[in-house]
Amino acid sequence: MFKQITAYMLLCFCALGVHADVVNVDSAELVRLAATGVAVIDIRTMPEWRETGVIPGSKLLTFFDEKGVFNAKAWLKQLSLC
């Protein structure tokens, strides 16, 4: 039990330094990034793809379901298979 608590505390401590920056990417930058081998993961829903089209060369991996619910653990597992 002590090892589990220690591991959890260490994980929480390490997570303090983790953050993500949100960067807006226009279509020209997206094309440039994809051409260099950057994977493009399209997390939009099926209705969004129908409305605006699918990004050529992207991997379709919806994050939210039809009700707006997500399962981050399952999504990350699917992402690791891409």
Biopython code that builds the backbone (N, CA, C, O; Angstrom):
import numpy as np
from Bio.PDB.StructureBuilder import StructureBuilder

atoms = [
    (1, "MET", "N", (0.831, -1.186, 0.000)),
    (1, "MET", "CA", (0.000, 0.000, 0.000)),
    (1, "MET", "C", (0.877, 1.252, 0.000)),
    (1, "MET", "O", (0.581, 2.225, -0.693)),
    (2, "PHE", "N", (1.955, 1.219, 0.781)),
    (2, "PHE", "CA", (2.857, 2.364, 0.847)),
    (2, "PHE", "C", (3.465, 2.653, -0.525)),
    (2, "PHE", "O", (3.600, 3.811, -0.919)),
    (3, "LYS", "N", (3.832, 1.589, -1.251)),
    (3, "LYS", "CA", (4.420, 1.761, -2.578)),
    (3, "LYS", "C", (3.430, 2.404, -3.536)),
    (3, "LYS", "O", (3.805, 3.248, -4.349)),
    (4, "GLN", "N", (2.173, 2.007, -3.443)),
    (4, "GLN", "CA", (1.144, 2.571, -4.317)),
    (4, "GLN", "C", (0.937, 4.062, -4.036)),
    (4, "GLN", "O", (0.829, 4.866, -4.962)),
    (5, "ILE", "N", (0.884, 4.411, -2.783)),
    (5, "ILE", "CA", (0.696, 5.811, -2.405)),
    (5, "ILE", "C", (1.904, 6.636, -2.838)),
    (5, "ILE", "O", (1.755, 7.746, -3.350)),
    (6, "THR", "N", (3.094, 6.093, -2.633)),
    (6, "THR", "CA", (4.317, 6.791, -3.034)),
    (6, "THR", "C", (4.351, 6.980, -4.542)),
    (6, "THR", "O", (4.702, 8.058, -5.020)),
    (7, "ALA", "N", (3.991, 5.945, -5.299)),
    (7, "ALA", "CA", (3.978, 6.039, -6.759)),
    (7, "ALA", "C", (2.950, 7.074, -7.217)),
    (7, "ALA", "O", (3.218, 7.855, -8.130)),
    (8, "TYR", "N", (1.789, 7.079, -6.592)),
    (8, "TYR", "CA", (0.746, 8.045, -6.932)),
    (8, "TYR", "C", (1.219, 9.473, -6.645)),
    (8, "TYR", "O", (1.017, 10.367, -7.467)),
    (9, "MET", "N", (1.835, 9.690, -5.506)),
    (9, "MET", "CA", (2.320, 11.020, -5.140)),
    (9, "MET", "C", (3.408, 11.477, -6.118)),
    (9, "MET", "O", (3.442, 12.642, -6.513)),
    (10, "LEU", "N", (4.290, 10.559, -6.501)),
    (10, "LEU", "CA", (5.347, 10.882, -7.453)),
    (10, "LEU", "C", (4.741, 11.250, -8.806)),
    (10, "LEU", "O", (5.181, 12.203, -9.450)),
    (11, "LEU", "N", (3.748, 10.505, -9.228)),
    (11, "LEU", "CA", (3.063, 10.799, -10.489)),
    (11, "LEU", "C", (2.403, 12.173, -10.443)),
    (11, "LEU", "O", (2.501, 12.943, -11.398)),
    (12, "CYS", "N", (1.739, 12.480, -9.347)),
    (12, "CYS", "CA", (1.100, 13.795, -9.198)),
    (12, "CYS", "C", (2.143, 14.910, -9.217)),
    (12, "CYS", "O", (1.928, 15.958, -9.825)),
    (13, "PHE", "N", (3.257, 14.681, -8.559)),
    (13, "PHE", "CA", (4.328, 15.679, -8.530)),
    (13, "PHE", "C", (4.881, 15.916, -9.932)),
    (13, "PHE", "O", (5.113, 17.060, -10.324)),
    (14, "CYS", "N", (5.090, 14.846, -10.683)),
    (14, "CYS", "CA", (5.606, 14.970, -12.052)),
    (14, "CYS", "C", (4.600, 15.677, -12.954)),
    (14, "CYS", "O", (4.990, 16.414, -13.860)),
    (15, "ALA", "N", (3.323, 15.461, -12.715)),
    (15, "ALA", "CA", (2.278, 16.059, -13.551)),
    (15, "ALA", "C", (2.194, 17.567, -13.373)),
    (15, "ALA", "O", (1.627, 18.254, -14.223)),
    (16, "LEU", "N", (2.742, 18.093, -12.294)),
    (16, "LEU", "CA", (2.684, 19.545, -12.073)),
    (16, "LEU", "C", (3.396, 20.313, -13.182)),
    (16, "LEU", "O", (3.000, 21.432, -13.510)),
    (17, "GLY", "N", (4.430, 19.730, -13.756)),
    (17, "GLY", "CA", (5.178, 20.408, -14.808)),
    (17, "GLY", "C", (4.642, 20.161, -16.202)),
    (17, "GLY", "O", (5.170, 20.709, -17.169)),
    (18, "VAL", "N", (3.610, 19.351, -16.328)),
    (18, "VAL", "CA", (3.056, 19.022, -17.635)),
    (18, "VAL", "C", (1.943, 20.004, -17.977)),
    (18, "VAL", "O", (1.044, 20.257, -17.176)),
    (19, "HIS", "N", (2.024, 20.541, -19.166)),
    (19, "HIS", "CA", (0.949, 21.402, -19.646)),
    (19, "HIS", "C", (0.945, 21.353, -21.161)),
    (19, "HIS", "O", (1.906, 20.897, -21.780)),
    (20, "ALA", "N", (-0.120, 21.817, -21.744)),
    (20, "ALA", "CA", (-0.219, 21.843, -23.201)),
    (20, "ALA", "C", (-0.565, 23.254, -23.634)),
    (20, "ALA", "O", (-1.358, 23.947, -22.997)),
    (21, "ASP", "N", (0.038, 23.652, -24.713)),
    (21, "ASP", "CA", (-0.292, 24.939, -25.300)),
    (21, "ASP", "C", (-1.279, 24.709, -26.434)),
    (21, "ASP", "O", (-1.149, 23.750, -27.194)),
    (22, "VAL", "N", (-2.251, 25.578, -26.543)),
    (22, "VAL", "CA", (-3.200, 25.525, -27.649)),
    (22, "VAL", "C", (-2.664, 26.437, -28.739)),
    (22, "VAL", "O", (-2.404, 27.618, -28.512)),
    (23, "VAL", "N", (-2.505, 25.870, -29.921)),
    (23, "VAL", "CA", (-1.980, 26.624, -31.045)),
    (23, "VAL", "C", (-2.979, 26.536, -32.190)),
    (23, "VAL", "O", (-3.367, 25.442, -32.601)),
    (24, "ASN", "N", (-3.387, 27.672, -32.696)),
    (24, "ASN", "CA", (-4.267, 27.688, -33.858)),
    (24, "ASN", "C", (-3.439, 27.446, -35.105)),
    (24, "ASN", "O", (-2.388, 28.056, -35.297)),
    (25, "VAL", "N", (-3.926, 26.549, -35.949)),
    (25, "VAL", "CA", (-3.229, 26.199, -37.183)),
    (25, "VAL", "C", (-4.184, 26.446, -38.336)),
    (25, "VAL", "O", (-5.280, 25.886, -38.372)),
    (26, "ASP", "N", (-3.772, 27.285, -39.282)),
    (26, "ASP", "CA", (-4.623, 27.507, -40.446)),
    (26, "ASP", "C", (-4.398, 26.378, -41.452)),
    (26, "ASP", "O", (-3.525, 25.532, -41.257)),
    (27, "SER", "N", (-5.191, 26.368, -42.528)),
    (27, "SER", "CA", (-5.127, 25.255, -43.475)),
    (27, "SER", "C", (-3.771, 25.150, -44.165)),
    (27, "SER", "O", (-3.305, 24.041, -44.428)),
    (28, "ALA", "N", (-3.133, 26.272, -44.462)),
    (28, "ALA", "CA", (-1.817, 26.235, -45.108)),
    (28, "ALA", "C", (-0.775, 25.600, -44.187)),
    (28, "ALA", "O", (0.051, 24.803, -44.634)),
    (29, "GLU", "N", (-0.816, 25.955, -42.900)),
    (29, "GLU", "CA", (0.118, 25.376, -41.932)),
    (29, "GLU", "C", (-0.159, 23.890, -41.739)),
    (29, "GLU", "O", (0.771, 23.099, -41.581)),
    (30, "LEU", "N", (-1.433, 23.509, -41.752)),
    (30, "LEU", "CA", (-1.799, 22.106, -41.624)),
    (30, "LEU", "C", (-1.233, 21.289, -42.790)),
    (30, "LEU", "O", (-0.699, 20.199, -42.585)),
    (31, "VAL", "N", (-1.349, 21.811, -43.990)),
    (31, "VAL", "CA", (-0.803, 21.124, -45.168)),
    (31, "VAL", "C", (0.711, 20.997, -45.039)),
    (31, "VAL", "O", (1.276, 19.943, -45.333)),
    (32, "ARG", "N", (1.368, 22.067, -44.601)),
    (32, "ARG", "CA", (2.822, 22.049, -44.443)),
    (32, "ARG", "C", (3.244, 21.010, -43.398)),
    (32, "ARG", "O", (4.181, 20.244, -43.625)),
    (33, "LEU", "N", (2.555, 20.985, -42.262)),
    (33, "LEU", "CA", (2.885, 20.023, -41.211)),
    (33, "LEU", "C", (2.659, 18.586, -41.674)),
    (33, "LEU", "O", (3.493, 17.715, -41.424)),
    (34, "ALA", "N", (1.540, 18.335, -42.347)),
    (34, "ALA", "CA", (1.239, 16.989, -42.832)),
    (34, "ALA", "C", (2.292, 16.531, -43.838)),
    (34, "ALA", "O", (2.657, 15.356, -43.869)),
    (35, "ALA", "N", (2.774, 17.456, -44.655)),
    (35, "ALA", "CA", (3.795, 17.116, -45.656)),
    (35, "ALA", "C", (5.120, 16.725, -45.005)),
    (35, "ALA", "O", (5.918, 16.004, -45.605)),
    (36, "THR", "N", (5.357, 17.194, -43.789)),
    (36, "THR", "CA", (6.600, 16.842, -43.088)),
    (36, "THR", "C", (6.453, 15.560, -42.270)),
    (36, "THR", "O", (7.399, 15.133, -41.609)),
    (37, "GLY", "N", (5.270, 14.946, -42.312)),
    (37, "GLY", "CA", (5.067, 13.677, -41.623)),
    (37, "GLY", "C", (4.335, 13.775, -40.298)),
    (37, "GLY", "O", (4.159, 12.766, -39.615)),
    (38, "VAL", "N", (3.909, 14.965, -39.926)),
    (38, "VAL", "CA", (3.147, 15.130, -38.679)),
    (38, "VAL", "C", (1.783, 14.471, -38.861)),
    (38, "VAL", "O", (1.082, 14.745, -39.836)),
    (39, "ALA", "N", (1.409, 13.607, -37.928)),
    (39, "ALA", "CA", (0.108, 12.940, -37.998)),
    (39, "ALA", "C", (-0.996, 13.937, -37.693)),
    (39, "ALA", "O", (-0.895, 14.720, -36.749)),
    (40, "VAL", "N", (-2.051, 13.903, -38.499)),
    (40, "VAL", "CA", (-3.214, 14.760, -38.276)),
    (40, "VAL", "C", (-4.345, 13.864, -37.795)),
    (40, "VAL", "O", (-4.818, 12.995, -38.527)),
    (41, "ILE", "N", (-4.769, 14.084, -36.562)),
    (41, "ILE", "CA", (-5.859, 13.313, -35.969)),
    (41, "ILE", "C", (-7.090, 14.207, -35.928)),
    (41, "ILE", "O", (-7.096, 15.238, -35.256)),
    (42, "ASP", "N", (-8.127, 13.808, -36.648)),
    (42, "ASP", "CA", (-9.368, 14.585, -36.721)),
    (42, "ASP", "C", (-10.340, 14.032, -35.693)),
    (42, "ASP", "O", (-10.865, 12.931, -35.858)),
    (43, "ILE", "N", (-10.582, 14.799, -34.623)),
    (43, "ILE", "CA", (-11.399, 14.310, -33.503)),
    (43, "ILE", "C", (-12.866, 14.714, -33.624)),
    (43, "ILE", "O", (-13.665, 14.450, -32.726)),
    (44, "ARG", "N", (-13.214, 15.354, -34.733)),
    (44, "ARG", "CA", (-14.598, 15.802, -34.900)),
    (44, "ARG", "C", (-15.552, 14.614, -35.036)),
    (44, "ARG", "O", (-15.127, 13.479, -35.255)),
    (45, "THR", "N", (-16.837, 14.898, -34.903)),
    (45, "THR", "CA", (-17.861, 13.859, -35.012)),
    (45, "THR", "C", (-18.255, 13.643, -36.470)),
    (45, "THR", "O", (-17.944, 14.465, -37.332)),
    (46, "MET", "N", (-18.942, 12.532, -36.740)),
    (46, "MET", "CA", (-19.395, 12.205, -38.084)),
    (46, "MET", "C", (-20.218, 13.347, -38.713)),
    (46, "MET", "O", (-19.977, 13.689, -39.871)),
    (47, "PRO", "N", (-21.181, 13.947, -37.990)),
    (47, "PRO", "CA", (-21.917, 15.060, -38.588)),
    (47, "PRO", "C", (-21.001, 16.237, -38.971)),
    (47, "PRO", "O", (-21.236, 16.904, -39.979)),
    (48, "GLU", "N", (-19.975, 16.484, -38.178)),
    (48, "GLU", "CA", (-19.035, 17.559, -38.509)),
    (48, "GLU", "C", (-18.249, 17.225, -39.768)),
    (48, "GLU", "O", (-17.990, 18.106, -40.588)),
    (49, "TRP", "N", (-17.867, 15.961, -39.930)),
    (49, "TRP", "CA", (-17.158, 15.558, -41.146)),
    (49, "TRP", "C", (-18.059, 15.728, -42.360)),
    (49, "TRP", "O", (-17.623, 16.202, -43.410)),
    (50, "ARG", "N", (-19.320, 15.337, -42.206)),
    (50, "ARG", "CA", (-20.264, 15.470, -43.325)),
    (50, "ARG", "C", (-20.462, 16.934, -43.696)),
    (50, "ARG", "O", (-20.549, 17.276, -44.875)),
    (51, "GLU", "N", (-20.532, 17.782, -42.699)),
    (51, "GLU", "CA", (-20.808, 19.207, -42.933)),
    (51, "GLU", "C", (-19.626, 19.930, -43.584)),
    (51, "GLU", "O", (-19.818, 20.736, -44.495)),
    (52, "THR", "N", (-18.418, 19.647, -43.125)),
    (52, "THR", "CA", (-17.267, 20.429, -43.599)),
    (52, "THR", "C", (-16.249, 19.616, -44.375)),
    (52, "THR", "O", (-15.310, 20.179, -44.938)),
    (53, "GLY", "N", (-16.417, 18.304, -44.416)),
    (53, "GLY", "CA", (-15.478, 17.457, -45.142)),
    (53, "GLY", "C", (-14.394, 16.903, -44.244)),
    (53, "GLY", "O", (-14.171, 17.379, -43.131)),
    (54, "VAL", "N", (-13.731, 15.891, -44.754)),
    (54, "VAL", "CA", (-12.665, 15.210, -44.034)),
    (54, "VAL", "C", (-11.341, 15.806, -44.480)),
    (54, "VAL", "O", (-11.151, 16.079, -45.665)),
    (55, "ILE", "N", (-10.443, 16.005, -43.561)),
    (55, "ILE", "CA", (-9.112, 16.526, -43.872)),
    (55, "ILE", "C", (-8.339, 15.428, -44.602)),
    (55, "ILE", "O", (-8.134, 14.351, -44.042)),
    (56, "PRO", "N", (-7.908, 15.678, -45.834)),
    (56, "PRO", "CA", (-7.182, 14.646, -46.589)),
    (56, "PRO", "C", (-5.954, 14.140, -45.820)),
    (56, "PRO", "O", (-5.156, 14.926, -45.309)),
    (57, "GLY", "N", (-5.823, 12.814, -45.753)),
    (57, "GLY", "CA", (-4.683, 12.199, -45.087)),
    (57, "GLY", "C", (-4.800, 12.109, -43.576)),
    (57, "GLY", "O", (-3.908, 11.572, -42.919)),
    (58, "SER", "N", (-5.883, 12.626, -43.017)),
    (58, "SER", "CA", (-6.013, 12.593, -41.556)),
    (58, "SER", "C", (-6.556, 11.245, -41.095)),
    (58, "SER", "O", (-7.140, 10.486, -41.868)),
    (59, "LYS", "N", (-6.348, 10.980, -39.830)),
    (59, "LYS", "CA", (-6.909, 9.790, -39.194)),
    (59, "LYS", "C", (-8.142, 10.244, -38.429)),
    (59, "LYS", "O", (-8.077, 11.158, -37.606)),
    (60, "LEU", "N", (-9.268, 9.594, -38.710)),
    (60, "LEU", "CA", (-10.531, 9.964, -38.072)),
    (60, "LEU", "C", (-10.658, 9.223, -36.745)),
    (60, "LEU", "O", (-10.746, 7.995, -36.709)),
    (61, "LEU", "N", (-10.665, 9.980, -35.671)),
    (61, "LEU", "CA", (-10.711, 9.394, -34.336)),
    (61, "LEU", "C", (-11.553, 10.296, -33.433)),
    (61, "LEU", "O", (-11.027, 11.127, -32.692)),
    (62, "THR", "N", (-12.855, 10.114, -33.513)),
    (62, "THR", "CA", (-13.791, 10.947, -32.764)),
    (62, "THR", "C", (-13.510, 10.886, -31.269)),
    (62, "THR", "O", (-13.315, 9.805, -30.713)),
    (63, "PHE", "N", (-13.491, 12.046, -30.618)),
    (63, "PHE", "CA", (-13.251, 12.111, -29.178)),
    (63, "PHE", "C", (-14.563, 12.060, -28.410)),
    (63, "PHE", "O", (-14.684, 11.308, -27.443)),
    (64, "PHE", "N", (-15.549, 12.853, -28.829)),
    (64, "PHE", "CA", (-16.850, 12.894, -28.159)),
    (64, "PHE", "C", (-17.844, 12.017, -28.899)),
    (64, "PHE", "O", (-17.783, 11.915, -30.124)),
    (65, "ASP", "N", (-18.759, 11.379, -28.175)),
    (65, "ASP", "CA", (-19.819, 10.634, -28.847)),
    (65, "ASP", "C", (-20.969, 11.581, -29.197)),
    (65, "ASP", "O", (-20.860, 12.792, -29.007)),
    (66, "GLU", "N", (-22.064, 11.029, -29.703)),
    (66, "GLU", "CA", (-23.201, 11.846, -30.151)),
    (66, "GLU", "C", (-23.822, 12.679, -29.029)),
    (66, "GLU", "O", (-24.463, 13.697, -29.289)),
    (67, "LYS", "N", (-23.632, 12.247, -27.789)),
    (67, "LYS", "CA", (-24.195, 12.949, -26.632)),
    (67, "LYS", "C", (-23.200, 13.912, -25.995)),
    (67, "LYS", "O", (-23.509, 14.537, -24.981)),
    (68, "GLY", "N", (-22.009, 14.039, -26.577)),
    (68, "GLY", "CA", (-20.995, 14.933, -26.027)),
    (68, "GLY", "C", (-20.190, 14.320, -24.900)),
    (68, "GLY", "O", (-19.477, 15.024, -24.183)),
    (69, "VAL", "N", (-20.301, 13.009, -24.740)),
    (69, "VAL", "CA", (-19.587, 12.299, -23.680)),
    (69, "VAL", "C", (-18.279, 11.755, -24.261)),
    (69, "VAL", "O", (-18.211, 11.392, -25.435)),
    (70, "PHE", "N", (-17.249, 11.706, -23.425)),
    (70, "PHE", "CA", (-15.977, 11.156, -23.890)),
    (70, "PHE", "C", (-15.423, 10.158, -22.887)),
    (70, "PHE", "O", (-15.744, 10.182, -21.699)),
    (71, "ASN", "N", (-14.581, 9.285, -23.413)),
    (71, "ASN", "CA", (-13.868, 8.321, -22.592)),
    (71, "ASN", "C", (-12.403, 8.478, -22.966)),
    (71, "ASN", "O", (-11.927, 7.846, -23.909)),
    (72, "ALA", "N", (-11.697, 9.311, -22.237)),
    (72, "ALA", "CA", (-10.319, 9.648, -22.576)),
    (72, "ALA", "C", (-9.417, 8.422, -22.591)),
    (72, "ALA", "O", (-8.545, 8.312, -23.453)),
    (73, "LYS", "N", (-9.608, 7.514, -21.670)),
    (73, "LYS", "CA", (-8.756, 6.324, -21.599)),
    (73, "LYS", "C", (-8.926, 5.473, -22.860)),
    (73, "LYS", "O", (-7.937, 5.033, -23.445)),
    (74, "ALA", "N", (-10.161, 5.241, -23.278)),
    (74, "ALA", "CA", (-10.416, 4.451, -24.485)),
    (74, "ALA", "C", (-9.905, 5.185, -25.723)),
    (74, "ALA", "O", (-9.363, 4.560, -26.634)),
    (75, "TRP", "N", (-10.076, 6.512, -25.758)),
    (75, "TRP", "CA", (-9.605, 7.298, -26.895)),
    (75, "TRP", "C", (-8.087, 7.230, -27.014)),
    (75, "TRP", "O", (-7.553, 7.065, -28.112)),
    (76, "LEU", "N", (-7.398, 7.357, -25.896)),
    (76, "LEU", "CA", (-5.937, 7.268, -25.911)),
    (76, "LEU", "C", (-5.448, 5.894, -26.363)),
    (76, "LEU", "O", (-4.417, 5.778, -27.025)),
    (77, "LYS", "N", (-6.198, 4.861, -25.998)),
    (77, "LYS", "CA", (-5.841, 3.512, -26.447)),
    (77, "LYS", "C", (-5.977, 3.425, -27.959)),
    (77, "LYS", "O", (-5.099, 2.881, -28.630)),
    (78, "GLN", "N", (-7.077, 3.959, -28.505)),
    (78, "GLN", "CA", (-7.261, 3.969, -29.961)),
    (78, "GLN", "C", (-6.172, 4.797, -30.631)),
    (78, "GLN", "O", (-5.663, 4.416, -31.684)),
    (79, "LEU", "N", (-5.814, 5.918, -30.032)),
    (79, "LEU", "CA", (-4.785, 6.783, -30.583)),
    (79, "LEU", "C", (-3.447, 6.054, -30.658)),
    (79, "LEU", "O", (-2.699, 6.220, -31.621)),
    (80, "SER", "N", (-3.151, 5.258, -29.655)),
    (80, "SER", "CA", (-1.875, 4.532, -29.650)),
    (80, "SER", "C", (-1.809, 3.491, -30.760)),
    (80, "SER", "O", (-0.720, 3.046, -31.123)),
    (81, "LEU", "N", (-2.962, 3.095, -31.305)),
    (81, "LEU", "CA", (-2.992, 2.121, -32.393)),
    (81, "LEU", "C", (-2.846, 2.776, -33.767)),
    (81, "LEU", "O", (-2.667, 2.081, -34.767)),
    (82, "CYS", "N", (-2.921, 4.102, -33.822)),
    (82, "CYS", "CA", (-2.813, 4.820, -35.099)),
    (82, "CYS", "C", (-1.404, 4.854, -35.601)),
    (82, "CYS", "O", (-1.140, 5.420, -36.662)),
]
sb = StructureBuilder()
sb.init_structure("model")
sb.init_model(0)
sb.init_chain("A")
sb.init_seg("    ")
for serial, (resi, resn, name, xyz) in enumerate(atoms, 1):
    if name == "N":
        sb.init_residue(resn, " ", resi, " ")
    sb.init_atom(name, np.array(xyz, "f"), 0.0, 1.0, " ", f" {name:<3s}", serial, name[0])
structure = sb.get_structure()
